[in-house]
Amino acid sequence: NGYEYMGYPLFNCPDDIIPSMKNAGFDMILTANNHSYDTRGIGLRRTPKVIADYELKYLGTKQVEDEPNYYVVEQNGIRLGMCCYTYETNLTPETKAPNGITMKAEDAPLLNSFDYANLHLFYDEMRENIAQMKDAGADAIVLFIHWGNEYKIKQNATQSAMAQALCDLGVDVIIGGHPHVVQPVELLTSTTD
């Protein structure tokens, strides 16, 4: 599709990764991260298509805008509502720009993302996602979130504040990624319920 295989700073991987992940036992692949738009709209759309072609689920990006932002799956008798989001590095509040790459208007709805400067919009979207997942029968809500500072062994103040706000909204489990190191685990208590 016009892009060579690439590593840092813009990634483009061979399709063979997907059947290898399936053979290793993965059922779902998280696709929302700061590199989701490295190969622009082509890669953004093609990644979930290739994953689906191998009969795996993907979470965080979409092939078309009207796909839901979440999955509800049953595991050991518990119905889990799961969604995946990544941070943006926007140049202006009107744009969506993972890694500072401004997304085309038609591409932006295909990536679950949030802007640190406009977290109220993310919380509103999560409130809606949670309601829809519960309506679909979710017993517990899991959020996979791409956030924080690379190579920092402790979360930053924004992550802590966001985690508490998400807990207060009704998220039961938050699993973070992006720092490339293990950060602490905390048990939070909702201040609202």
SVG drawing of the C-alpha trace seen along z (x, -y; Angstrom):
<svg xmlns="http://www.w3.org/2000/svg" viewBox="-30 -25 43 47">
<polyline fill="none" stroke="black" stroke-width="0.4" points="0.0,0.0 2.9,-2.4 4.6,-2.0 7.7,0.1 8.1,2.1 9.4,-0.5 10.5,-0.8 10.8,-3.8 9.7,-6.5 6.9,-5.5 6.0,-1.8 4.7,0.5 4.7,4.2 4.2,7.3 0.8,9.1 2.5,12.3 2.4,10.8 -1.3,11.5 -1.4,15.3 1.6,15.6 -0.4,13.9 -3.4,16.1 -1.2,19.2 0.2,17.9 -3.3,17.9 -4.4,14.3 -8.2,13.7 -8.1,9.9 -5.6,7.3 -5.5,3.7 -5.1,1.3 -5.4,-2.1 -1.9,-3.6 0.1,-6.6 1.4,-4.8 -2.1,-3.9 -1.9,-6.6 1.8,-6.1 0.8,-4.9 -2.2,-7.3 -5.6,-6.2 -4.3,-3.2 -2.8,-1.6 -5.6,-2.8 -8.2,-0.9 -6.0,2.0 -4.9,3.1 -8.3,4.1 -9.2,5.6 -6.2,7.9 -6.9,8.8 -10.6,9.6 -9.4,11.6 -7.7,14.0 -10.9,14.2 -9.5,12.2 -11.2,9.3 -9.6,5.9 -10.3,3.1 -9.4,-0.6 -9.7,-1.3 -12.5,-0.5 -12.9,0.3 -16.0,-1.9 -17.4,-4.6 -20.5,-2.9 -18.7,0.0 -19.1,-0.2 -16.2,-1.5 -16.3,1.7 -16.9,5.4 -18.8,7.3 -17.5,10.9 -18.3,13.6 -15.4,15.1 -15.8,17.6 -19.4,16.6 -18.7,12.8 -19.7,10.5 -16.9,8.0 -17.4,4.8 -14.0,3.8 -12.8,0.7 -9.4,-0.7 -8.2,-4.3 -5.0,-6.2 -3.8,-9.7 -3.5,-12.3 -0.8,-14.9 -2.9,-17.6 -1.5,-20.7 -4.9,-22.5 -8.0,-21.6 -10.0,-21.1 -7.8,-18.3 -7.1,-14.7 -3.4,-14.0 -1.8,-10.8 2.0,-11.4 1.4,-14.9 0.2,-13.6 -3.1,-15.4 -5.8,-13.0 -8.0,-13.6 -11.7,-14.2 -12.8,-10.9 -10.2,-9.0 -10.6,-10.6 -13.8,-8.7 -12.0,-5.4 -9.6,-5.8 -10.7,-5.8 -8.6,-8.6 -8.6,-11.4 -6.9,-14.8 -5.3,-15.6 -6.3,-19.2 -10.0,-18.2 -10.5,-15.3 -14.2,-16.3 -14.9,-15.1 -13.2,-11.8 -15.2,-11.3 -18.4,-12.1 -17.6,-9.5 -16.7,-6.9 -19.9,-7.6 -21.8,-6.8 -19.6,-3.7 -20.2,-2.4 -24.0,-2.9 -24.0,-1.0 -21.8,1.8 -24.1,2.2 -27.2,2.2 -25.4,5.0 -25.2,7.0 -21.7,6.1 -21.1,7.1 -17.8,5.3 -16.0,2.6 -12.4,2.9 -10.5,0.0 -7.2,0.5 -5.6,-2.9 -2.4,-4.1 -1.1,-6.9 1.7,-8.2 5.4,-9.0 7.8,-6.5 10.4,-4.9 9.0,-6.4 8.5,-3.7 5.8,-5.7 2.6,-7.1 2.3,-10.9 -0.3,-13.0 -2.5,-13.2 -2.7,-9.4 -3.6,-9.2 -6.3,-11.9 -7.7,-10.2 -7.7,-6.8 -9.8,-8.1 -12.2,-9.9 -12.6,-6.8 -13.2,-4.7 -15.8,-7.2 -17.5,-6.8 -17.8,-3.1 -14.7,-1.6 -13.8,1.5 -10.3,2.4 -7.9,0.0 -4.9,1.6 -2.4,-1.0 0.3,-0.8 2.8,-3.1 5.6,-3.7 7.6,-0.6 8.2,0.2 6.1,1.7 4.3,-1.0 2.6,-0.4 -0.7,1.2 -3.3,-0.5 -6.7,0.4 -9.0,-2.6 -12.3,-3.2 -15.0,-5.2 -15.8,-8.5 -19.3,-8.5 -20.6,-5.0"/>
</svg>
